[in-house]
Amino acid sequence: MKDFSWLPPLITLGEHSGDVIYYTDTLYQRFLDDIVNQNNVLFGKPVVVSQKLELDGRHERFWHVITDPHNPSVSDIKYSRAERISWIKSIIDNHQKSEVLVYDRIRDGEKRVHLFIPEHSYIVILGEKGSSFYFVTAFHISYTYKLNEYLREYKKFGARTKTAP
């Protein structure tokens, strides 16, 4: 049986009395604390986040994580994406666990590392460039056909060795 006790609890809107602004502020602070201001390392390389700011003066990668990336706005929070924001760091930190499927894929000419947990329909995607990784996105996979697509990719591209080079 797989053990997912290392995944943090979800951060829900209900815990914030339904206050979307308070909820968004909490999520953004978690994003800053866990992803932007941490010295996260994967395979011996630092994980960095673009400093590009966007809507409401917050990192554009943050909006990509909690909203529809094609139409980001505070009024369009995708709660299945947002409430798992604390999972990103935990998955990076625990990528070596058997529960995390890790594979590489080339997309748009760039090497991307996928950290995938099919049982929870969740994936973290990082770009690999030179001596570092850059945070691309992370999200809950809402559709079965997309979940199956990522499973096929894992089988096609094969598991990445989970140790530093």
Protein Blocks (a to p, Z undefined) as FASTA:
>chain_A
ZZfklpccdddfklnnopaklmmmmmmmmmmmmmmmpccdeehiacdddfbdcehhiafk
lmmmmmcfklgcfklccfklmmmmmmmmmmmmmmmpmklccddddeehiacdddddfkno
pacddddehjbccdfbdcddfbfklmmmmmmmmmmnopadfbdZZ
